[in-house]
């Protein structure tokens, strides 16, 4: 019998039952900030190797996240998705792999790629530690989008409490060596937190410029120098180390565009590396 991680934020960050969740996913694709609709998933290995996707509640960041998943659908069907995100709770090991063998959402169960988990636990500082994942939402909110695209993929969530450059370098390089072309690496991250709308967009661009330039070290330096509140900066740097390709910003907006006041917003961006 497998060990299943039950959802931590179902019913809060996204709808808590299957029908409502599928309707919610369709609605964020159709949102005026979204891509319009979910395209059909194309067969074959995906041409997209990496993504940056926001991880707030679906009413807030979902329309921007939908741009990333629409692009993925058009590019092909992954077999495995590695989801690297920040540790918001402060609980658990600095670099944590899941202990559970399956992760559950209202859309069903997704198997963890146990072989890849084993490789990373043996060759990096990543440690199997379910505590880091038990209450964490960064990876979980990506799963309904992935399940809506395919019911035949495995996942490997990685939670980062340590987001320095050396960790991103080592972890990203090992992921690059361990994965194949049917694997997509997602960096789960929001951007500027709790600034006015226009200022948030402006500050987000400082980070997005470094991402467009495929410059993970420059991203980390910019975050530190400018005091940017990009919560998953180390996750983004890890993804950029793990995949090769050109980065394209697919969408950039704030919570003021999607579901709230523009006085104090959170910035969201969808980026594809292809």
C-alpha positions as CSV (number, residue, x, y, z in Angstrom):
1,X,0.0,0.0,0.0
2,X,1.4,3.4,-1.0
3,X,1.9,6.3,1.3
4,X,-0.4,9.1,0.0
5,X,0.0,12.8,0.7
6,X,-3.4,14.4,1.2
7,X,-3.9,17.9,-0.1
8,X,-3.0,20.7,2.3
9,X,-4.8,23.7,0.6
10,X,-7.7,22.1,-1.2
11,X,-10.8,24.1,-0.6
12,X,-8.7,27.2,0.1
13,X,-6.2,27.9,-2.8
14,X,-8.4,25.9,-5.2
15,X,-11.8,24.3,-5.2
16,X,-12.2,21.3,-3.0
17,X,-14.2,18.9,-5.2
18,X,-13.6,17.6,-8.7
19,X,-16.4,19.2,-10.6
20,X,-15.9,22.6,-9.0
21,X,-12.1,22.4,-9.6
22,X,-12.4,21.5,-13.3
23,X,-14.8,24.5,-13.7
24,X,-12.4,26.7,-11.8
25,X,-9.5,25.7,-14.1
26,X,-11.6,26.3,-17.2
27,X,-12.5,29.7,-15.8
28,X,-8.9,30.9,-15.3
29,X,-8.1,29.9,-18.8
30,X,-11.1,32.0,-20.0
31,X,-10.3,34.9,-17.7
32,X,-9.5,38.2,-19.5
33,X,-5.9,38.0,-18.1
34,X,-5.7,34.3,-19.2
35,X,-4.9,32.7,-22.5
36,X,-8.6,32.4,-23.6
37,X,-9.0,28.7,-23.4
38,X,-7.1,25.5,-22.8
39,X,-5.7,24.1,-26.0
40,X,-5.7,20.4,-26.8
41,X,-2.6,18.6,-25.5
42,X,-0.4,17.6,-28.3
43,X,1.3,14.2,-28.4
44,X,5.0,13.6,-28.2
45,X,7.8,14.9,-26.0
46,X,7.3,18.5,-25.0
47,X,9.5,21.1,-26.6
48,X,9.2,23.2,-23.4
49,X,11.8,22.1,-20.9
50,X,11.1,24.5,-18.1
51,X,8.5,26.9,-16.7
52,X,8.1,29.6,-14.1
53,X,4.5,29.4,-12.7
54,X,2.9,31.4,-9.9
55,X,1.5,29.6,-6.9
56,X,-1.1,31.8,-5.2
57,X,-4.8,30.8,-5.0
58,X,-6.4,30.2,-8.4
59,X,-8.6,33.3,-8.3
60,X,-5.5,35.4,-7.9
61,X,-2.6,33.8,-9.9
62,X,-4.6,31.2,-11.9
63,X,-5.1,33.3,-15.1
64,X,-1.3,33.9,-15.3
65,X,-0.5,30.3,-14.5
66,X,-2.9,29.2,-17.3
67,X,-0.6,30.8,-19.8
68,X,2.2,28.5,-18.8
69,X,0.0,25.4,-19.0
70,X,-1.5,26.4,-22.3
71,X,2.0,26.7,-23.7
72,X,2.9,23.3,-22.2
73,X,-0.2,21.7,-23.8
74,X,0.7,23.0,-27.2
75,X,4.4,21.8,-26.8
76,X,3.7,18.2,-26.0
77,X,3.0,15.8,-23.2
78,X,5.6,15.3,-20.4
79,X,6.1,12.0,-18.7
80,X,7.5,13.5,-15.5
81,X,7.3,17.0,-14.0
82,X,9.8,18.2,-11.4
83,X,8.3,21.1,-9.3
84,X,10.8,23.1,-7.4
85,X,9.4,25.7,-5.0
86,X,10.2,27.7,-1.9
87,X,9.4,26.4,1.6
88,X,6.9,28.9,3.0
89,X,6.5,27.1,6.4
90,X,10.1,27.0,7.5
91,X,9.6,23.4,8.5
92,X,11.9,20.5,7.4
93,X,15.2,20.0,5.7
94,X,16.8,22.8,3.6
95,X,16.3,20.8,0.4
96,X,13.5,18.4,0.8
97,X,12.1,15.5,-1.3
98,X,8.7,14.0,-0.6
99,X,8.4,10.9,1.5
100,X,5.0,10.0,0.1
101,X,4.7,7.9,-3.0
102,X,1.5,9.6,-4.3
103,X,0.1,13.1,-4.0
104,X,-3.7,13.5,-4.0
105,X,-5.9,16.3,-5.2
106,X,-9.6,16.4,-6.0
107,X,-8.7,15.2,-9.5
108,X,-7.0,12.0,-8.3
109,X,-3.6,10.8,-7.3
110,X,-0.3,11.6,-9.0
111,X,2.6,9.2,-8.5
112,X,6.0,10.5,-7.3
113,X,8.9,9.5,-9.6
114,X,10.6,7.3,-7.1
115,X,13.6,6.6,-9.3
116,X,14.4,10.2,-9.8
117,X,13.8,10.8,-6.0
118,X,16.4,8.1,-5.3
119,X,19.0,9.6,-7.7
120,X,18.7,13.1,-6.1
121,X,18.7,11.8,-2.6
122,X,21.9,9.8,-3.3
123,X,23.8,12.5,-5.3
124,X,22.8,15.9,-3.8
125,X,22.1,17.4,-0.4
126,X,18.4,16.8,-1.0
127,X,16.8,14.8,1.8
128,X,13.6,12.8,1.9
129,X,11.5,14.8,4.4
130,X,7.8,14.7,4.3
131,X,7.5,17.4,7.0
132,X,8.7,20.1,4.6
133,X,5.9,19.2,2.2
134,X,3.0,18.4,4.6
135,X,1.7,22.0,4.8
136,X,3.4,23.5,1.8
137,X,1.4,24.9,-1.2
138,X,4.0,25.8,-3.8
139,X,4.0,22.5,-5.5
140,X,0.5,21.4,-4.7
141,X,-1.2,24.3,-6.5
142,X,0.5,23.2,-9.7
143,X,-0.9,19.7,-9.6
144,X,-4.5,20.3,-10.7
145,X,-3.3,22.2,-13.8
146,X,-1.1,19.2,-14.6
147,X,-3.8,16.7,-14.0
148,X,-6.2,18.6,-16.2
149,X,-3.7,18.2,-19.0
150,X,-2.7,14.6,-18.5
151,X,-3.6,11.7,-16.1
152,X,-0.5,9.8,-17.2
153,X,2.5,11.6,-15.6
154,X,4.6,11.4,-12.5
155,X,5.9,14.3,-10.4
156,X,8.8,15.1,-8.1
157,X,8.2,18.1,-5.8
158,X,11.3,19.7,-4.2
159,X,10.9,22.1,-1.4
160,X,13.7,24.7,-0.8
161,X,14.2,26.3,2.5
162,X,17.8,27.1,1.3
163,X,17.8,29.2,-1.9
164,X,21.4,30.2,-2.3
165,X,23.4,30.1,-5.6
166,X,25.5,27.1,-4.7
167,X,22.4,25.0,-3.9
168,X,20.8,26.0,-7.2
169,X,24.0,25.2,-9.0
170,X,24.4,21.7,-7.5
171,X,20.8,20.7,-7.6
172,X,20.1,22.1,-11.0
173,X,23.1,20.4,-12.5
174,X,22.2,17.1,-11.0
175,X,18.6,17.4,-12.2
176,X,19.9,18.2,-15.7
177,X,22.0,15.0,-15.7
178,X,19.2,12.8,-14.3
179,X,16.3,13.8,-16.5
180,X,15.4,13.1,-20.1
181,X,13.6,15.1,-22.8
182,X,10.2,14.0,-21.6
183,X,10.7,15.7,-18.3
184,X,9.7,19.3,-17.6
185,X,11.1,21.3,-14.7
186,X,8.7,23.9,-13.1
187,X,9.9,26.7,-10.8
188,X,6.9,27.6,-8.6
189,X,7.3,31.3,-7.6
190,X,5.4,34.5,-7.2
191,X,7.2,37.8,-7.7
192,X,6.9,41.1,-5.9
193,X,4.8,41.0,-2.7
194,X,2.7,43.8,-1.2
195,X,3.7,46.8,-3.3
196,X,1.5,49.1,-5.4
197,X,0.6,47.7,-8.8
198,X,2.8,49.8,-11.0
199,X,5.8,49.5,-8.7
200,X,5.4,45.8,-8.5
201,X,5.4,45.4,-12.3
202,X,8.5,47.6,-12.4
203,X,10.4,45.6,-9.8
204,X,9.3,42.3,-11.3
205,X,11.0,43.3,-14.5
206,X,14.3,43.5,-12.8
207,X,14.1,39.8,-12.1
208,X,12.4,38.9,-15.4
209,X,15.3,40.6,-17.3
210,X,17.7,38.2,-15.7
211,X,15.5,35.2,-16.4
212,X,15.2,36.3,-20.1
213,X,19.0,36.4,-20.2
214,X,19.2,32.9,-18.8
215,X,21.3,34.3,-15.9
216,X,20.6,32.5,-12.7
217,X,23.5,34.1,-10.8
218,X,22.4,37.5,-12.1
219,X,18.9,36.8,-10.8
220,X,20.1,35.9,-7.3
221,X,22.4,39.0,-7.3
222,X,19.5,41.2,-8.4
223,X,17.2,39.8,-5.8
224,X,19.7,40.5,-3.1
225,X,20.9,43.9,-4.3
226,X,17.4,45.3,-5.0
227,X,15.7,43.6,-2.1
228,X,13.2,41.9,-4.3
229,X,10.5,39.8,-2.7
230,X,10.5,37.1,-5.3
231,X,9.7,34.1,-3.0
232,X,11.0,31.3,-5.3
233,X,14.2,33.0,-6.6
234,X,16.3,29.9,-5.7
235,X,13.7,27.6,-7.4
236,X,13.9,29.7,-10.6
237,X,17.7,29.6,-10.5
238,X,17.6,25.9,-10.0
239,X,15.3,25.5,-13.0
240,X,17.5,27.7,-15.2
241,X,20.5,25.5,-14.2
242,X,18.5,22.3,-15.0
243,X,17.3,23.1,-18.5
244,X,18.7,24.6,-21.7
245,X,16.8,26.9,-24.0
246,X,15.5,30.4,-24.6
247,X,13.2,32.0,-22.0
248,X,10.0,33.8,-23.0
249,X,7.8,35.7,-20.7
250,X,4.3,34.5,-21.6
251,X,2.3,36.7,-19.2
252,X,3.0,39.2,-16.4
253,X,0.3,40.7,-14.2
254,X,-0.6,41.3,-10.6
255,X,-3.3,40.4,-8.2
256,X,-4.7,43.9,-8.9
257,X,-5.4,42.7,-12.4
258,X,-7.1,39.5,-11.4
259,X,-8.9,39.7,-8.1
260,X,-8.2,42.7,-5.9
261,X,-7.1,46.2,-5.2
262,X,-4.1,47.7,-7.0
263,X,-2.9,49.4,-3.8
264,X,-1.0,46.4,-2.5
265,X,-0.5,43.5,-4.9
266,X,1.5,40.4,-5.6
267,X,3.2,40.0,-8.9
268,X,2.8,36.9,-11.1
269,X,4.7,35.9,-14.2
270,X,4.5,32.8,-16.5
271,X,7.8,32.0,-18.3
272,X,8.6,29.2,-20.7
273,X,12.1,27.8,-21.5
274,X,12.1,26.1,-24.9
